[in-house]
Amino acid sequence: MSKRAGSLTRFLRKLRWFFLVYILPRHDATIMTKNGLLSFDSRDRTLGRSLHLEREFEFDGMLKTVELLQQEKYIPPDLIDAAMLDVGGYIGMISIGFVSNRVFGHAVAFEPNPNNYRLLQKNIAQNNLSDRIMAYNVALSDRKETLTMELSVKNYGDHRIREESKEQTGDHYGEGDRKLINVDSVLLDEIMSGSESSIAPRVRLVWMDIQGHEGKFLRGAKAFFKSHRHAPVAMEFWPYGIRRSGMSKEEFCGVLKELFKKFYILDESTPVARDIHNIDAWFDRYQAPDSGCHLILVNDTL
């Protein structure tokens, strides 16, 4: 959805990426983007490289999401006093992008990977947003315990919670060979009824991209969504990752049907509201490991 840089600009940026970022000893590379001033790991060959080349990450999609929700009257036109939740915050592209561009006044970001979290904190500080963005070094799941995270060597935004799965998904991305670390998990319901209870009523968007663990997150956030029906969800919908997380289609779609009324496909040129009970068909549509879309899940209008 974003306008790409011209061919010459991209070529020069590719040269700079390779010679001034990637082949140097591992370091934090820093560039100005539409999402804010962002530092990323120089060894991140996917999202880091993309940030360097495009100088933005999903920025048009972020604005399209908010504009659609405002147009359909799910969120108010003025969000300067509102907050958003960034679930799977990575290095802060979404939360910092929204807050630094004054789309939302505040954000709470959750990132379980230690190195990504370090960069998230650094990026919040260097954008002077420490008083407006709170960050937690945890995974949001359906239980509070220590979970296993598998690390991608190519895409540092594709670190994933590893769960035993009954689904036959194969090993399309070589996940079985990934390095493993331990990360702490917590339920959103616990955080929103505890340390962030004051911000919970002001949440007007939950943005999540957690590589298939979305169903587990939602299962641990039922109380929040049932009592805050004004909070829409924008999420990456990736059935391959969902099945690898240990959730079947029936389990995942069941959680969505319990918590939401309608959904939109953001990737469509003109997204239209669909009844949540039709979500099963869309799960079936995206069977290939690299296929999926961006969903917006909603309940009540203002």
ROGUSE-788387 format. One record per residue: x, y, z of N, C-alpha, C in turn. Coordinates in steps of 0.001 Angstrom, whole numbers, plus 524288, in hexadecimal, padded with zeros to 5 digits. Example, Ala and Ser with C-alpha at 12.3 -4.5 7.8 and 13.67 -1.06 7.14 Angstrom:
BEGIN
833867E9C681E788300C7EE6C81E78833907F31C81E78832327F73681BA8835667FBDC81BE4832648001E81EBE
//
This chain:
BEGIN
803387FB468000080000800008000080357804E78000080842804628019580BA1808F3801D180E2C809F87FC8A80F1180ED67FB5E811D88104F7F6A28179480EFA7F74B8199880BCC7F3AC81EF9809FA7F418822C280E1B7F21B8277280DF17F43382B7F811887F27082CDA8105C7ECC482EDC8144A7E9E783059813937E47C834BC80FAD7E3E68357680DB07DF1D83944809867DE2C83ED780B347DF738404E80FFF7DE0F84594811D47DF398465F8126E7E51684275814AF7E7B2842D0815547ED5D843548100B7F00B8402B80C3F7EE5184070807077F0A4845C28047F7EFAA847E6805377EAFA84CFB802FB7E9BD85137805387ED528511E80A5F7EE07854FF80CD77F1638544B80B267F71584F6B80A997F8BA84E6E808D17FE118502F803337FED884F837FFF57FACD851617FA8C7FB248574C7FA6A7FBD385A0C7FDC87F8F785FB77FE0D7F98B8612F7FFC07FF0D85E83803C6800E485F94805A18062F85E548016580A2C859F77FEB08096A858837FA7980D0985CDB7F66380D4A85EC07F4B6808C3862927F07C808BC867D97F23780AE6869C77F6B58091986F1A7F84480A7A86F7A7FB3180FAF86B497FDF88113286B9480120815F18686F7FEE681A7E8657C7FAB281969862667F84881D91863BB7F28B81E23862987EF7981A12862A17E9CE81AB3868197E77981B5486BEA7E91781833870FD7E6728186E874757E87381CE2872E57ECAA81F67875E27EE8E823DA874E77EB0A82894878397EB4882C95877127E85B831648719E7E9A58335C86F207E5E7835C6869B77E68A83785869257EB6B83AE8865157EE93839B68645B7F37983C8385EAF7F53383C1085D477F94883ED58582E7FBB683E40858827FFB8839E2855927FEDF835A98553F802B08316E8509180638832798511880B418313B84CF180EFF8327884B9D8123C82DAA8468C812A482C7F844C4815C88281483FB68189D8298B83EA881CEA826EA839B981FA882787835C481D53823BE8312F81BF8825C082D0D819AF82296827EC81C938239B823E681B448209A81EB981D6C821A481CC181BBF826FF81EA781748828E581D0C8153782DF28201B8179183277823E581AF68314B8271981D4D8355782CD881C228347D8302381DF683814835B581CE1837F58368E8177683A4183832813BF836FB8384B80E448389983DBB80BED8383583F518095283C628440E8062483C66842798007783BD8845547FD8B838AA844377F807837DD849557F4FC837BD848FD7EFE38386684D907EC818385D84F947EBFD832C68548E7ED0B831F7856C97ECDC82CB6856AB7E76F82A4F855B57E36882D71855707DE1882B6184FE57DC7F829D184C2A7DFF782A84846C67DECB828F98464D7DFA982317846707DB5B820308468D7DBAA81A7A841247DC5D8180683D0F7DC7381B24837D17DD0C818FC835777E24481A97833AE7E2C781F6B8312A7E7AC82101835187EC1E82169839BD7EB0D8236483DB17EF21823AF83F2B7F11C81E4A83FFE7ED8281AB2841447EEFA8155383CC57F201812D8837F87F03B813C9833747F2E98119A832FE7F879813AF833DE7F935818C1833C37FE7981AF4837DA801F28185D83C747FFC181773840AC802CA8151183F438045C80F7883CD3800C880C9083B9D801DB80716836CB8055280674832BA8042B8097082DB3806D38089982CDE80B7D80C3382FC380BC28108182F4A80FFF81457829CF81039816CD8274480BC38171D8223680B6A819BC820D3805B481A6B81CF4804AF81DDA81AFD7FF6181E92815197FF9F81F5D812217FDA881B8380C6F7FD4181BC5809CF8027381D2E80C56806C781BE680A5680BCC81D9F8050C80D0E81B238049580C1C8160F7FF9680D2B8137E7FB558098F815977FCC0804A6816C07F8FC80107818FE7F732802B381E617FAB7804FB821657F9478070A8268A7F53980B5A826027F63E80F04822707F29C81365821B57ED728118C81F617EDB180DCD81BBE7E8EA80BBE819607E5848091F81D817E7FC80653821287E514803B9825567E218807B08289F7E4D680BC682A4D7E25D80FC182D987DE188129982A957DF20813FA825B17DB39816CA822947D6558137B821C87D70380E66820CA7D28280AF68201A7CF4D80A9F8251C7D1EF809EC829827CF2E8097782E7C7CC6680E8B82FF47CEBB812EF82EA07CC21817F382F9A7C784818B082BF07C83081750827057C400817D4823367BF5081477824AE7C06080FBA826A27BC3280C1A8281F7BA4A80D1182DB47BC79811098303B7BADB812C3835747BBCD80EAD839BF7C04A80BFA839407C1EB8087C83D747C58A80B408414D7C83380F5883F7F7CB9C81267842E67CA9A8182A841D47CB9981B908459B7CA7182123844ED7CE4B823CF841397CCD18284C83F087D04E82B1F83B787D50D82D7383E2C7D4A082EA9843277D8FB830E8846137DB2282CC1849C57E00682B24848D37E26B826E784BDB7E704828CB84F297E7A082DF184FBF7EC3382FF5852667EC5F82E66858237E7D682D5185A787E7C382B7D85FE37E6FF825978603C7E6B9822FF85BB37E5DA81D5D85B947EB1081A7385B887EAB78155385C697EF5B8120085C8C7EEA480D5B858E67F2FF80B12857367F2E280647854317F69780255856B27F5887FD5F855CC7F8E77F92B857A77FBCB7F6D985303800E27F6438538E8043F7F42684F75806227EEC98514C803777EAAC84F898048C7E55E85152808387E2C284D6F80CFB7E1D384F24811227E02984BA4813DE7E50184993815977E84584D3B817747ED8284BEB81C687EDC7848C481F6F7E96F848898246D7E94F845B4827CB7EDE8847798293C7F178843FF82C8C7F5E184594829717FAFB845EC8243C7FA8B84575820F97FF238465581EEC801E08418B81F367FF6583CF981D778021E83846817CC803E3838A88146C8009283AE080EDE801CE83B0E80DAC805BC83F5F80F1B804758443180DCD807F18488C8106A80D3B847FD8156B80D4D846968182181245845DF815E481535841308149E8125D83D0381254814DD8386A80D328178D839A4809D2814E283C92804CA8172F83DF18056581BE184196808AC81B598458A8090F81F7D8497980C478241E8477C8109E82318844D1813E282769842ED8111782A9D83EC880D758283283BEC80A6882B05837FE8053782D0383A288049C82CAB83F548002B82ED8842227FAEF82C9F840457FB0E827AD83EA37F630824F883D747F3A98233A842947F6D8820E4845FC7F54081F9484B4B7F8A08229D84F207F65F82395853AE7F94B82672857A17FCFB8230A85AC07FB8C81E0285B717FEA381A8585EB97FE8C8150185C7F8024B811D785E288028C80C6485C70804F580912860B380395804108609A8061780022863DF807F67FBDB8603780D057FAAE8605880F567F6EA85CC1811517F22685FBC810B77ED9185D4E8124F7E8A385FB1815E87E5CE85BE781AB57E4AA85DA781E867E1FB85A5C821B77DE2E85DB58214F7D91785CB1823F37D5418600C829B97D46485EE982B7B7D54685A14830EC7D42D858C38348D7D83A85B428388F7D69985E1383BDB7DA57860F583E827DE6A85D88840A67DCD78590D843627E0A9855C983F937E4608532283B3A7E25A851418373C7E5CF84F0C8353B7E9A785321834887E7B9857EF8329D7EB1B85C24836947EF6285D6583B9C7EE0A85D5083FA27F1FF85E3583F3A7F64E85A2183E887F4CE8553083E057F8A285103838ED7FBAE85171834CE7F9148532682FD37FBC2854078307E800168580E8330B7FEE185C6B833F8802D98606F837548075185E5283B62805E785B6183ED0809DA8592183BC680D70855738386D80B328523C8357880E4984E748316B811BD8511982F0280FD38553582B5E8131C8582582E32817D585A56832DE816F585C8E835DC81B2F85EF1837C081F1B85AE4839C381D428567683C05820EF852B2837D8823E484F94832EB822378501D82E9A8253F84DEB82BE5828928521082E40828C4856CD82C3E82BF085B248269582A8685C8B8258F8256785CBE820428239285DC481FE08204A862BB823BA820B886627823C381D8486AE081F2581E9A86E7881CF18234786E17818668249887153813478233A86EB18138A82121869E580EBE81FF98670180E5281A4D8652F812A8817748655681293811ED863DB814F380EAF8683F8120180AFC86A40813DE8074B86E2E815158022386B76819837FFBF86CC381B167FADE86A4581BC27F68C86E5181A357F1D786CD481AB37ED3A8701D81DBE7E90186D36821787E69E86FE8824AA7E27886D9A822237DD1F86EBC81D797DC5586C9881A8C7D78086D6D817A97D6048686F8165A7D0FC86819812BA7CF278641F80D447CF338666D8096F7D0AD86358804047D0548650E801CA7CB2F863127FFB97C80D866B67FDE47C2DA8655B7F9047C1948688A7F7C57BC89868DD7F3337BAD886BD37F4A67B88C8711A7F98C7B940872B47FB4E7B75C877CC800397BA4D87960801407BA5287E67805D57BCF188078809E87B8D8881CF80DF27B87587E9E812227B4B887F95816B87B5E887BF681AAA7B2A887C0A81F1F7B33A8788381E027B02D8738681E5C7B2DF86F1E81D5F7B07186A0F8226A7B014866F3822547ACD4862F1826D17AC3785F76826147AF9B85AA682A177B29F85954829FD7B5CB8549782E2B7B3DA850D682CAC7B30F84BE5830627B185847DD832047B65F844D1837107B6CF843B4839367BB898416783A6C7BAD483BA0838567BE558387A839947BE63832EC83EEC7C0F283229842267BEAA82ED08474E7C0F282DD28470E7C5238299A842AA7C57D826DD842387C9208227D83E917CDA68239F83A297CC848261E8361A7D06A8270E835357D0DB82CE2837247D50582F4C836D17D581834FE831547D70F836D482DD97D7F1833278285A7D8968346E825637D373834168281E7CF3B832C0825A97CA1983247827637C669836A5829737C88383AF482A347C53683F91824CF7C3868416B8243D7BE8B842CA81F007BC8E8440081EF17B95B8490281A897B99484BB6819A57B60585012818EE7B09384DD581BE57ACDC84FD881B797A77684DFA817E07A46C85199813D97A22084F468101C79EF48522B80F9B799A984F7E80E99795A58528C80D8579088850488087D790DF84D2B808A078F0B848508041878F83844E78024C78A32843097FD3078970843177FAD8784B1840FF7F9B87854E83B2C7FA2E78A16839497F91278B29833D07FDB878995830687FC9C7877F82BCF800B0785F782827801FC78A9C824A38061378D67825FB8075F792268231380C7A791AD8200B80FA378DB28212F814C278D7081EC4818807912E8217481CD97921881EE082101795598211E822EA7990C81CE081F3D79C1A81AD08202879F148160A824BB7A2D381679825857A52E81AF88299E7A91481BA482E537A6EC81EAC82EBC7A1C781F0A8331579F68821E5832E87A096827AF82E3C7A10E829DF82D9B7A28882F568303479EB18331483073799B683181832A0795BD834FF838527968F8365783B137998D83316840B179A6F833F8841D579F97836C483DCD7A2668384E83EB07A78483AAA840C97A7158403F843E47AAEB841BC845B77AB5784722841167AC8B84AA98413C7AA6C84F6A83CF17AB248531483EAF7AE3D857E183B2A7B199859C483C147B45B85EAE837137B411861E48375D7B577866D2832CB7B5B586A2E830FE7BB5A86AC082BDC7BC2086AB18299D7C15286B8A8250D7C0CD86F59823F47C5068721081F9B7C50E875C681A917C6A08730C816437C452874BE8112D7C5B38729580D837C766876ED809857CA5B8755D805937CC4087905800827CCF8876037FC287CD2F878A77F71D7CE22876347F6157D402875FA7F3F07D5CE871A37F26E7DB51871557EE7A7DC9C875937EAFD7D908876C47E71A7DA0087AD27E9A97DB64880027EE0F7D8F2881357F0C57DA0B886197F3207DF858860C7F5817E0FA881AE7F7F77E6208814E7F3DF7EA78881507EFB27E9B087E607EBB87EDC487DF07E8747EE5F882DD7E8867EA818863D7E5C27EB0D88B3D7E9807EC7F88F9F7EE9A7ECE188E417F2867EE2E892267F55D7F32D890E17FA437F2A888F077FDA67F73888E467FBA07FB1588A397F8947F9458865F7F6A67FCC88824C7F0BD7FD928829A7EE7E7FCD1887427E8D77FD48887C77E6E5802C6886767EA27806BF8875A7E87180C1F8864C7E82C80D4C8807D7EB5480A8587D5C7EB6080B9E877C07E7828083D874CD7E5B2803FD877327E2428004A874827DD7B802DF8720D7DAB380666874C67D60D808C5872597D74B80C4D86DB97DC3880DE786D317DDB78117E868FD7DFBD80EAA864287E01280976864547E21C8067A85FE97DE1D8068185B7F7DFAE80881856F27DC34808C9852717DE2A8058084DD67E28C802CA84E917E46E7FF3884A817E85E7FB7E84CE47E7CE7F68284B807EBB97F29184CD17EE0D7F0B1847AD7F31B7F192847107F5E07F00A8424A7F95D7EB6D843B67F8A57E6F9841187FBDA7E27A8427B7FDFC7DFB383DAE802EC7DE4A83E3A805B17DB4483A3B8097C7D7C283D2C8079D7D31E83EA580AB97CFB08420080B5E7CA4283F9C80B897CA2B83A6E80D5A7C59D8378180A6E7C095838CE8054F7C0E983918802237BC4D839E2800277BB8F83F66802387BE7D84326800B17BDDB8489F7FBDD7C11F849F77F9777C37E846077F51A7C712846EF7F0907C47F849D97EF657BFA08488C7EB167BCFB84B297EC167BC36850F07F0F67BAF8852557F2527BA4C857DA7F1ED7BF8A85AB17F39D7C3BF858157F3157C8EF85A6C7ED5D7CA3285B867EA097C968857997E4847CAB28583A7E1F67C77185C817E39F7C29085CFC7E16D7BF37861077E2EA7C127866787E75F7C3CE866E17E9067C60986BDB7E7437CBA786C927E3E47CD87869027E2127D2F0869417DC1D7D33B868F17D97C7CEE486A117D3CD7CEBB8697A7D10C7D2B586CF87D2C47D31E871D47D02E7D6C28756B7D0C17DC5C8737F7D5617DDB98717C7D63B7E30186F8E7D2A27E43186AFD7D26D7E0C48671A7CF4F7E1E5862767C9717E1B4863937C7CC7DE738673B7C23D7DE3E8687F7C0757E31786B817C40E7E57886E5B7C2A97EA29871577C45B7EF3186E9F7C73C7EEC786A4A7C8F27F358867507C7A17F2698618F7C2A87F23E860777C0EE7F0F085B347C1EE7F55B8574E7C3DB7F9BE859487C5437FE21855ED7CABB7FD87853AB7CD857F94A854F17D2F57F8B2853487D3597F4F384EAB7D3F07F6F1849DC7D4AE7F3898454F7DA1A7F1118455C7DAC37ED11842317DFC57EA61841B17E16D7EA5F83BF97E63C7EBFA83AF17E8A37EB64835CA7ECD37E7368364B7EC9D7E33F832F87F0387DEDD833A27F1DE7DC9682E667F6877DA5B82E7A7F8487D72182A227F5897D1DC82A9C7F2FB7D028826757F0137CB3D826607F3287C75D823117F5A27C39E825AA7F9577C00D8231C7F8267BA7E824F47F4A87B7B78225A7F3137B285824227F7907AEAD824EF7FB997AEDE821AB8001B7AB5E8227D802737AC37827E68035A7B12782951805927B24F82E71801D87B0EE832D67FCC97B1C0831FC7F8EC7B071836017F8EC7AA98837157F9007A76D832EF7F9107A1C5833B27FE1079FFF83666802747A27E83504807617A10C837998076B7A2A383D59804287A66383EC6803EF7A8138443F8012E7A41C847B37FEC07A038845467FC0379C3F8484C7F62979CF5848577F4257A0AF8454A7EE7F7A196845077EC5379F8A83FDD7E80F79CBA8402C7E56779AF983B777E21C79F6B839477E04879EB38347D7DCBE7A2908322D7D7F67A3498359A7D5D279EF9837947D11479F3B83ABC7D2057A24B83FC57D6717A15F842407D7A37A4288471D7D8547A9FD8461B7DB677AB47842207DC827B0C7841037D7867B3AC83F777D4A77B18283BC57CFE47B41D839FD7CBE37B47183E687CBE67B086841DD7C8567B0AD846517C9667B53D849EB7CE627B66C84AD77CFC67BAE584E247CDF87BFF384B9B7CEDB7C0888467A7CD367C548843C77C7487C5F1843FC7C46B7C1B2843407BEB27C204843587BCA57C360848C97BF7E7C1C584CCC7BDE67C2F6852227BEB27C8B6853797C2C07CB1C8513C7C4567D050852E47C2B67D4BD84F3B7C1B07D38D84A3C7C0B57D7BA8466F7BBD57D6A1843307B9D07DAC9840C47B5177DA5983D947B6397DA4B837BC7B9FE7DD8C836127BB067DE2D830767C0E57DE7482F867C2517DDE382A7F7C7C87DE9E829037C81D7E129823A27CC727E3D2822C47CDB47E63481DC07D2D97E3E281BD07D3717E388816A77D86C7E2168143F7DB047E72E8128B7DEF87E8D2815607E1527EDED814547E3D97EE2480EF17E5A17E9A680CE97E86A7E994807EF7E4E27EACD803497DFC77EA7E803F47DC397EBCB7FFB27DC507F1A97FEAB7DB777F3217F9C67DB917F8B37F8787D73E7FB9F7FB607D2B67F91A7FBF87CE6F7FB5B7FEFD7CC8D7F737802D87CEC07F713807817CD407F30B80B4E7C7817F37480CC47C4F47EEEE80D387BF747EEC980EB87BEDE7EB61813967BAE17EC8F816B77B9E87E99B81B7D7B7BE7E43781A2B7B9E67E04081CB37B8097DAE281C157B6B47D8AF8216F7B2B67D5638218A7B1337D2D58266B7B5957CF418283A7B6D97CF7782D4B7BB3E7CC7582F5B7BA7C7C69182E987B5A07C4D182DFA7B4A97BF4282D427B6737BD4D827E97B8227C0DB824897BA407BF5681F747C0327BED581F867C29B7BF6A824197C8527BF6C8245A7CAAA7BA2F822DD7C7C97B5E0823B67C9D57B0B08226E7CB537B04781CAB7C8227B28A819467C9327B239813AE7CE447B4FF8124B7CF6D7B93E815057D4467BC0F813F27D8F77B91E816117D8437B64B81A577DC767B2EF81C4C7DDC47AED28182B7D9C37AC94815C37DA997A893811BB7DD217AADB80CE27DC027AFCB80BC47DE0A7B234806FF7E3FF7B2A2807177E6347B38A80BAC7EBD77B47C80C137EE9E7AF9D80E217EEF77AB9A80ADC7F1617A6AF80C757F7397A68780B667F9167A96C807997FEAD7A96C80662801B97ABD180ADE806787A9D380BFB8097A7ABD48107580A897B1B08104C80AF37B3DF80BA380C497B96E80B388078D7BCD4809F4802D37BAE080AE57FE307BDEC809967FB587BFB380E7D7F8B37C41880E047F5BA7C654812597F3CD7CBB6810E97F1EC7CE99814B67EFF37D3DB813B97F0007D6E5818D97EE137DBAB818AC7EDA07DEED81D547E7DD7DF9981EA77E6787DE1A8236D7E1167DE698253C7E0567E2F8828F97DB987E516829047D9DE7E89E82D1F7D50C7E62982F957D5307E549834A97D0F07E2D5837907CE2A7E70083ACA7C8F67E71783A8F7C6077EB4983D257C1397E92883FEB7BF4E7EC60843777BA737EB5F846337B6BA7EFF5845817B6227F319849957B23E7F739849927B4577FC53847527B1087FF278449D7B26680466842DE7B1BC8082B847767B36780CF4846B87B31C810DA84ADF7AD728120984C59
//
